[in-house]
Amino acid sequence: MKIKCQMLLNIINMMICFIILLLAIIYFSGPEKKEALFPVMYLLGALLSLLNGVKAYKGKNKVLAIMFILLMVFLVIIAAISFFA
């Protein structure tokens, strides 16, 4: 069960990274009227940090989990700033 859970988290991580990369390529191919992609990329990064925090917490690495959660909070704040700016 533990191996299946970690494998699922790894697959979700790879999918989120691929989506972030795809959005970045779309944005930098021509940034006109694509400013809405930045908050989405930041929120996906926050989701990625949350998943890595959960993975670290389940691996009994509490310090790393706290650092990932703090990174997630920072990315959500940056997403909110870029959304409202």
Secondary structure by P-SEA (a helix, b strand, c coil): caaaaaaaaaaaaaaaaaaaaaaaaaaacccccccaaaaaaaaaaaaaaaaaaaaaaaacaaaaaaaaaaaaaaaaaaaaaaaac
